[in-house]
Amino acid sequence: MLRETRQAAKIRISVDGVVRVEELICDGVLVATPAGSTAYNLSAHGPIIPLGANILALTPISAFRPRRWRGALLLHEAIVRLEVIEHDKRPVSAVADYTEVRDVASVEVAVDHAMAIHLLFDPEHSLTERILSEQFTP
């Protein structure tokens, strides 16, 4: 989710029906799968997640309040609800890959377990080792 205007977005975050962040003031927030964690999530200072980890990253984009909140790692079964506070005054768009919906009031994010692809498979290369090496390189 990304703010549409010069004003920061105000977003309430719930995970599995429990409000976890009452009001996040930010430029946006993203939910990333392990495959998506090496692009947008990393650029927003979120973690790189190993492909087999079965977790999601919930990462704020330029968080203003709470200032020190760095995001969270969630089980891949989690259902994340993002509600836009003051959506008329502070419009927010929801973007997933190449699809954008503008002026959203809320978004619910969940992994579709019926959909599966085999991604980044190379029997001669250990992706896990590469990710670990990159994390420990100064």
Backbone as ProteinMPNN parsed JSONL, in Angstrom:
{"seq_chain_A": "MLRETRQAAKIRISVDGVVRVEELICDGVLVATPAGSTAYNLSAHGPIIPLGANILALTPISAFRPRRWRGALLLHEAIVRLEVIEHDKRPVSAVADYTEVRDVASVEVAVDHAMAIHLLFDPEHSLTERILSEQFTP", "coords_chain_A": {"N_chain_A": [[0.854, -1.162, 0.0], [0.517, 2.211, -0.801], [0.956, 5.697, -0.212], [-1.007, 8.231, -1.841], [-0.858, 10.955, -2.101], [0.856, 13.987, -1.06], [0.629, 13.864, 1.677], [1.285, 11.825, 4.506], [0.331, 8.389, 4.868], [-2.137, 6.913, 7.012], [-2.409, 4.001, 8.673], [-4.08, 1.182, 9.946], [-3.12, -1.868, 11.345], [-3.975, -5.222, 11.323], [-3.538, -8.562, 12.363], [-4.575, -11.735, 11.748], [-7.098, -11.066, 12.801], [-6.521, -9.586, 15.077], [-5.75, -6.423, 16.271], [-2.667, -5.093, 15.706], [-1.042, -2.881, 15.201], [-2.168, 0.14, 15.977], [-2.13, 2.68, 14.74], [-0.258, 3.372, 12.075], [1.83, 5.693, 10.784], [2.962, 6.6, 7.724], [4.766, 6.24, 4.548], [3.891, 4.055, 3.275], [3.105, 0.507, 3.354], [4.157, -2.871, 3.178], [3.522, -6.3, 2.291], [5.417, -9.096, 2.001], [6.32, -12.029, 0.224], [8.65, -14.802, 0.478], [9.889, -14.905, -2.105], [9.407, -12.317, -3.033], [10.83, -10.85, -1.252], [13.414, -10.112, -1.876], [13.445, -7.9, -3.435], [11.454, -5.317, -3.488], [10.905, -5.406, -0.703], [13.464, -5.599, 0.483], [14.526, -3.157, -0.379], [13.01, -1.447, 1.143], [14.162, -1.716, 3.555], [13.559, -4.112, 4.749], [13.747, -7.64, 5.7], [15.631, -10.198, 3.907], [14.131, -13.136, 2.985], [14.624, -16.588, 3.293], [13.812, -18.873, 0.638], [12.404, -21.274, 1.32], [11.189, -20.738, 3.748], [8.518, -20.269, 4.57], [7.285, -17.967, 5.636], [6.055, -14.584, 5.972], [6.935, -11.217, 5.264], [6.209, -8.257, 6.91], [6.425, -5.026, 6.274], [7.115, -1.665, 7.044], [7.054, 1.331, 5.055], [9.109, 3.967, 5.043], [8.422, 4.763, 7.793], [6.871, 6.991, 10.057], [5.527, 7.226, 12.522], [4.694, 4.465, 14.595], [7.94, 5.417, 15.304], [10.213, 3.733, 15.614], [9.367, 1.239, 14.773], [10.041, -1.632, 13.007], [8.796, -3.5, 11.488], [7.484, -6.849, 10.906], [7.801, -10.43, 11.095], [5.789, -12.946, 9.815], [3.796, -15.932, 10.111], [3.149, -17.921, 7.202], [0.479, -18.534, 6.956], [-0.911, -16.44, 7.966], [-3.407, -13.873, 8.073], [-3.534, -10.72, 6.928], [-4.799, -7.595, 7.633], [-5.157, -4.417, 6.388], [-6.098, -1.29, 7.183], [-7.135, 1.813, 6.034], [-6.838, 4.816, 7.628], [-8.652, 7.797, 7.788], [-9.209, 7.852, 4.979], [-10.375, 9.49, 3.027], [-9.104, 11.963, 3.302], [-6.416, 11.246, 3.241], [-5.526, 9.597, 0.812], [-4.867, 6.233, -0.333], [-3.198, 3.823, -2.317], [-3.464, 0.417, -3.412], [-1.183, -1.975, -4.396], [-0.307, -4.756, -6.303], [2.07, -6.538, -7.731], [1.661, -5.891, -11.009], [-0.824, -4.761, -10.838], [-2.91, -2.173, -9.821], [-4.949, -0.586, -7.424], [-6.713, 2.241, -6.741], [-7.411, 4.647, -4.119], [-8.225, 3.062, -1.817], [-10.035, 1.654, 0.973], [-9.604, -0.428, 2.708], [-7.531, -3.373, 2.843], [-7.146, -6.838, 2.494], [-4.774, -9.293, 3.024], [-3.604, -12.411, 2.043], [-1.99, -15.578, 1.67], [-2.417, -17.453, -1.254], [-2.868, -20.655, -1.237], [-3.57, -22.488, -3.127], [-2.342, -21.884, -5.434], [0.698, -22.474, -7.046], [4.142, -22.358, -7.936], [7.23, -23.396, -9.401], [10.11, -21.952, -8.526], [13.151, -20.299, -9.27], [14.97, -22.528, -9.35], [17.9, -24.351, -9.23], [19.865, -26.995, -9.53], [22.624, -27.066, -9.195], [23.308, -24.985, -7.593], [23.237, -23.501, -4.459], [20.795, -21.7, -3.158], [20.119, -21.003, -0.576], [22.622, -20.972, 0.7], [23.803, -18.832, -0.669], [22.175, -16.682, 0.129], [22.674, -16.69, 2.902], [25.466, -16.14, 2.863], [25.451, -13.524, 1.773], [24.233, -12.119, 3.855], [26.162, -12.047, 5.802], [28.269, -10.666, 4.769], [30.33, -7.875, 4.905]], "CA_chain_A": [[0.0, 0.0, 0.0], [1.323, 3.425, -0.934], [0.205, 6.953, -0.158], [-1.229, 8.807, -3.17], [-0.625, 12.401, -2.083], [2.022, 14.397, -0.275], [0.417, 13.555, 3.093], [1.568, 10.441, 4.908], [-0.815, 7.515, 5.089], [-2.381, 6.398, 8.361], [-2.879, 2.644, 8.425], [-4.247, 0.273, 11.082], [-2.694, -3.204, 10.926], [-4.467, -6.367, 12.087], [-3.046, -9.874, 11.935], [-5.489, -12.786, 12.21], [-8.2, -10.472, 13.546], [-6.05, -8.841, 16.255], [-5.074, -5.179, 15.91], [-1.284, -5.112, 16.172], [-0.584, -1.486, 15.161], [-3.388, 0.955, 15.923], [-1.978, 3.744, 13.742], [1.057, 3.493, 11.456], [1.917, 6.859, 9.907], [4.055, 6.164, 6.862], [4.55, 6.372, 3.106], [3.211, 2.839, 2.842], [3.425, -0.732, 4.056], [4.069, -3.982, 2.237], [3.586, -7.683, 2.735], [6.257, -9.759, 1.0], [6.622, -13.454, 0.298], [10.098, -14.991, 0.34], [10.337, -14.535, -3.453], [9.359, -10.87, -3.158], [11.612, -10.171, -0.217], [14.716, -9.68, -2.38], [13.3, -6.698, -4.258], [10.852, -4.177, -2.801], [11.053, -5.513, 0.745], [14.844, -5.246, 0.818], [14.721, -1.717, -0.588], [12.335, -0.763, 2.247], [14.925, -2.108, 4.736], [13.02, -5.342, 5.31], [14.677, -8.758, 5.604], [15.568, -11.194, 2.84], [13.617, -14.367, 3.58], [14.946, -17.776, 2.498], [12.647, -19.327, -0.122], [11.636, -22.332, 1.973], [10.916, -20.356, 5.133], [7.078, -20.252, 4.869], [6.906, -16.79, 6.409], [5.821, -13.343, 5.242], [7.481, -10.014, 5.886], [5.333, -7.088, 6.975], [7.455, -3.992, 6.357], [6.672, -0.287, 6.804], [7.842, 2.136, 4.124], [9.349, 5.299, 5.626], [7.537, 4.939, 8.953], [7.058, 8.183, 10.873], [5.052, 6.799, 13.841], [5.751, 4.498, 15.581], [9.206, 5.689, 14.636], [11.186, 2.641, 15.675], [8.799, -0.043, 14.36], [10.767, -2.113, 11.827], [8.019, -4.5, 10.792], [7.305, -8.131, 11.58], [7.787, -11.66, 10.306], [4.533, -13.631, 10.109], [3.597, -17.24, 9.497], [2.545, -17.749, 5.882], [-0.978, -18.706, 7.064], [-1.49, -15.225, 8.549], [-4.259, -12.988, 7.278], [-3.18, -9.351, 7.305], [-5.783, -6.588, 7.215], [-4.614, -3.062, 6.415], [-7.21, -0.352, 7.08], [-6.686, 3.187, 5.849], [-7.483, 5.784, 8.509], [-8.833, 9.073, 7.069], [-8.949, 7.549, 3.563], [-10.787, 10.612, 2.157], [-8.094, 13.012, 3.411], [-5.098, 10.668, 2.976], [-5.789, 8.438, -0.052], [-3.847, 5.197, -0.437], [-3.426, 2.831, -3.368], [-2.977, -0.932, -3.157], [-0.495, -2.455, -5.59], [0.187, -6.133, -6.27], [2.763, -6.73, -9.002], [1.322, -4.881, -12.017], [-2.21, -4.338, -10.634], [-3.058, -1.097, -8.83], [-6.295, -0.115, -7.113], [-6.544, 3.523, -6.052], [-8.4, 5.098, -3.135], [-8.758, 1.925, -1.066], [-10.349, 1.862, 2.383], [-8.934, -1.515, 3.422], [-7.021, -4.47, 2.024], [-6.835, -8.05, 3.24], [-3.717, -10.018, 2.315], [-3.409, -13.798, 2.472], [-1.349, -16.42, 0.664], [-3.301, -18.384, -1.949], [-2.143, -21.93, -1.224], [-3.957, -23.28, -4.301], [-1.46, -21.484, -6.516], [2.085, -22.823, -6.76], [5.071, -22.413, -9.062], [8.594, -23.772, -9.043], [10.807, -20.711, -8.793], [14.576, -20.182, -8.981], [15.553, -23.831, -9.03], [19.148, -24.674, -9.903], [20.433, -28.067, -8.713], [24.063, -26.856, -8.994], [23.532, -23.759, -6.834], [22.482, -23.437, -3.211], [20.277, -20.357, -2.915], [20.206, -20.772, 0.863], [24.007, -20.59, 1.007], [24.037, -17.492, -1.202], [21.49, -15.717, 1.015], [23.449, -16.621, 4.146], [26.723, -15.444, 2.582], [25.185, -12.101, 1.597], [23.889, -11.514, 5.131], [27.341, -11.939, 6.642], [29.301, -9.92, 4.067], [30.293, -6.474, 5.381]], "C_chain_A": [[0.901, 1.226, 0.0], [0.439, 4.658, -0.849], [0.096, 7.532, -1.568], [-0.9, 10.294, -3.238], [0.594, 12.71, -1.237], [1.859, 14.108, 1.214], [0.703, 12.082, 3.366], [0.264, 9.679, 5.096], [-0.92, 7.179, 6.567], [-3.062, 5.057, 8.184], [-2.951, 1.858, 9.725], [-3.925, -1.135, 10.579], [-3.25, -4.247, 11.89], [-3.886, -7.633, 11.496], [-3.942, -10.921, 12.581], [-6.564, -12.228, 13.144], [-7.808, -9.684, 14.779], [-5.318, -7.592, 15.782], [-3.681, -5.194, 16.541], [-0.647, -3.721, 16.166], [-1.831, -0.636, 14.961], [-3.295, 2.03, 14.842], [-0.515, 3.819, 13.293], [1.001, 4.69, 10.518], [3.159, 6.659, 9.06], [3.785, 6.542, 5.406], [3.829, 5.161, 2.552], [3.614, 1.671, 3.706], [3.301, -1.86, 3.042], [4.125, -5.315, 2.944], [4.33, -8.428, 1.637], [6.38, -11.248, 1.288], [8.139, -13.61, 0.249], [10.614, -14.585, -1.044], [10.355, -13.023, -3.64], [10.253, -10.126, -2.193], [12.954, -9.656, -0.723], [14.629, -8.415, -3.218], [12.749, -5.549, -3.42], [11.059, -4.241, -1.291], [12.464, -5.132, 1.195], [15.072, -3.747, 0.666], [14.019, -0.879, 0.479], [12.967, -1.12, 3.592], [14.313, -3.288, 5.47], [14.004, -6.482, 5.091], [14.544, -9.534, 4.296], [15.166, -12.501, 3.515], [14.031, -15.545, 2.709], [13.685, -18.361, 1.859], [11.817, -20.387, 0.592], [11.13, -21.981, 3.358], [9.441, -20.367, 5.52], [6.687, -19.131, 5.832], [6.703, -15.614, 5.457], [6.493, -12.204, 5.991], [6.436, -8.909, 5.804], [6.25, -5.91, 7.265], [6.874, -2.609, 6.123], [7.601, 0.391, 5.802], [7.919, 3.548, 4.693], [8.39, 5.593, 6.777], [7.896, 6.211, 9.715], [6.652, 7.898, 12.32], [4.474, 5.412, 13.729], [7.12, 4.494, 14.904], [10.155, 4.498, 14.587], [10.627, 1.292, 15.224], [9.409, -0.458, 13.03], [9.989, -3.156, 11.033], [7.968, -5.794, 11.573], [7.443, -9.269, 10.576], [6.578, -12.464, 10.769], [4.53, -15.028, 9.501], [2.869, -17.061, 8.174], [1.036, -17.998, 5.879], [-1.668, -17.436, 7.561], [-2.366, -14.489, 7.545], [-4.021, -11.577, 7.8], [-4.239, -8.411, 6.751], [-5.159, -5.217, 7.427], [-5.775, -2.1, 6.176], [-6.669, 1.074, 7.003], [-7.512, 4.096, 6.754], [-7.517, 7.12, 7.763], [-8.608, 8.892, 5.563], [-9.42, 8.648, 2.614], [-9.727, 11.707, 2.137], [-6.71, 12.526, 2.985], [-5.255, 9.421, 2.103], [-4.575, 7.523, -0.217], [-4.208, 4.274, -1.593], [-2.851, 1.491, -2.922], [-2.403, -1.456, -4.461], [-0.031, -3.891, -5.342], [0.745, -6.423, -7.655], [2.381, -5.611, -9.964], [-0.112, -4.377, -11.879], [-2.263, -3.295, -9.533], [-4.523, -0.745, -8.673], [-6.123, 1.143, -6.284], [-7.682, 3.774, -5.077], [-9.045, 3.943, -2.369], [-9.052, 2.32, 0.377], [-9.69, 0.785, 3.236], [-8.52, -2.59, 2.426], [-6.772, -5.647, 2.954], [-5.876, -8.873, 2.404], [-3.586, -11.407, 2.922], [-2.752, -14.559, 1.336], [-2.404, -17.351, 0.068], [-2.549, -19.708, -2.088], [-2.509, -22.823, -2.401], [-3.034, -22.991, -5.485], [-0.017, -21.824, -6.15], [2.895, -22.81, -8.05], [6.427, -22.846, -8.532], [9.488, -22.622, -9.48], [12.28, -20.818, -8.415], [15.213, -21.513, -8.589], [16.796, -24.055, -9.874], [19.84, -25.738, -9.062], [21.921, -27.886, -8.418], [24.358, -25.683, -8.059], [22.657, -23.774, -5.584], [22.061, -21.998, -2.945], [20.364, -20.013, -1.426], [21.609, -20.323, 1.248], [24.299, -19.189, 0.51], [23.407, -16.43, -0.31], [22.244, -15.58, 2.328], [24.762, -15.866, 3.947], [26.522, -13.945, 2.46], [24.871, -11.404, 2.916], [25.099, -11.284, 6.03], [28.513, -11.236, 5.951], [29.216, -8.472, 4.501], [29.981, -5.503, 4.266]], "O_chain_A": [[1.91, 1.276, 0.703], [-0.686, 4.664, -1.349], [0.994, 7.35, -2.391], [-0.687, 10.831, -4.325], [1.279, 11.806, -0.758], [2.848, 14.105, 1.947], [0.395, 11.213, 2.55], [-0.768, 10.256, 5.439], [0.08, 7.162, 7.285], [-4.153, 4.973, 7.62], [-2.005, 1.861, 10.513], [-4.399, -1.546, 9.52], [-3.034, -4.177, 13.1], [-3.758, -7.763, 10.279], [-4.055, -10.988, 13.805], [-6.898, -12.846, 14.155], [-8.681, -9.157, 15.468], [-4.379, -7.68, 14.991], [-3.541, -5.296, 17.759], [0.186, -3.413, 17.019], [-2.469, -0.687, 13.91], [-4.259, 2.269, 14.114], [0.352, 4.274, 14.039], [0.218, 4.705, 9.569], [4.27, 6.558, 9.581], [2.732, 7.086, 5.071], [3.224, 5.228, 1.482], [4.367, 1.82, 4.669], [2.449, -1.817, 2.154], [4.688, -5.451, 4.031], [3.923, -8.397, 0.475], [6.524, -11.669, 2.436], [8.844, -12.633, -0.001], [11.68, -13.977, -1.141], [11.226, -12.498, -4.333], [10.418, -8.911, -2.3], [13.579, -8.833, -0.053], [15.656, -7.908, -3.668], [13.505, -4.879, -2.717], [11.36, -3.223, -0.668], [12.628, -4.417, 2.184], [15.74, -3.135, 1.499], [14.388, 0.274, 0.698], [12.384, -0.86, 4.645], [14.52, -3.451, 6.672], [14.992, -6.317, 4.375], [13.49, -9.531, 3.66], [15.782, -12.92, 4.495], [13.812, -15.512, 1.498], [12.615, -18.347, 2.468], [10.593, -20.375, 0.457], [10.677, -22.869, 4.081], [9.134, -20.466, 6.708], [5.864, -19.323, 6.727], [7.122, -15.647, 4.299], [6.601, -12.236, 7.217], [5.855, -8.666, 4.746], [6.794, -5.798, 8.364], [6.207, -2.387, 5.113], [8.784, 0.063, 5.715], [6.905, 4.236, 4.807], [7.635, 6.564, 6.729], [9.067, 6.478, 9.985], [7.361, 8.29, 13.247], [3.756, 5.188, 12.754], [7.402, 3.662, 14.042], [10.833, 4.297, 13.58], [11.34, 0.29, 15.283], [9.312, 0.269, 12.042], [10.474, -3.643, 10.011], [8.353, -5.848, 12.742], [7.232, -9.095, 9.376], [6.365, -12.643, 11.968], [5.188, -15.272, 8.49], [2.056, -16.147, 8.034], [0.375, -17.699, 4.884], [-2.898, -17.372, 7.571], [-2.102, -14.483, 6.343], [-4.277, -11.282, 8.967], [-4.54, -8.426, 5.557], [-4.69, -4.9, 8.52], [-6.367, -2.092, 5.097], [-5.843, 1.48, 7.821], [-8.738, 4.138, 6.654], [-6.516, 7.525, 7.171], [-7.9, 9.684, 4.941], [-8.914, 8.738, 1.495], [-9.472, 12.312, 1.096], [-5.921, 13.295, 2.435], [-5.13, 8.303, 2.603], [-3.429, 7.971, -0.237], [-5.381, 3.979, -1.82], [-1.886, 1.434, -2.16], [-3.051, -1.393, -5.506], [0.561, -4.196, -4.307], [0.0, -6.539, -8.628], [2.762, -4.464, -9.731], [-0.574, -3.627, -12.739], [-1.727, -3.502, -8.444], [-5.253, -0.62, -9.656], [-5.464, 1.121, -5.244], [-8.764, 3.198, -5.19], [-10.27, 3.858, -2.283], [-8.404, 3.206, 0.934], [-9.265, 1.054, 4.36], [-9.071, -2.703, 1.331], [-6.255, -5.483, 4.059], [-6.124, -9.126, 1.225], [-3.473, -11.567, 4.138], [-2.938, -14.22, 0.168], [-3.188, -17.96, 0.796], [-1.693, -19.853, -2.96], [-1.828, -23.817, -2.651], [-2.963, -23.779, -6.429], [0.437, -21.491, -5.055], [2.408, -23.196, -9.113], [6.727, -22.678, -7.35], [9.61, -22.347, -10.673], [12.618, -21.364, -7.365], [15.924, -21.59, -7.587], [16.745, -23.957, -11.1], [20.353, -25.428, -7.986], [22.433, -28.495, -7.478], [25.52, -25.409, -7.759], [21.457, -24.036, -5.667], [22.883, -21.171, -2.551], [20.649, -18.872, -1.062], [21.768, -19.392, 2.039], [24.976, -18.424, 1.196], [24.024, -15.404, -0.025], [22.434, -14.466, 2.818], [25.129, -15.038, 4.78], [27.324, -13.169, 2.981], [25.201, -10.231, 3.089], [25.068, -10.429, 6.914], [29.623, -11.211, 6.483], [28.133, -7.888, 4.471], [29.913, -4.296, 4.499]]}, "name": "protein", "num_of_chains": 1, "seq": "MLRETRQAAKIRISVDGVVRVEELICDGVLVATPAGSTAYNLSAHGPIIPLGANILALTPISAFRPRRWRGALLLHEAIVRLEVIEHDKRPVSAVADYTEVRDVASVEVAVDHAMAIHLLFDPEHSLTERILSEQFTP"}
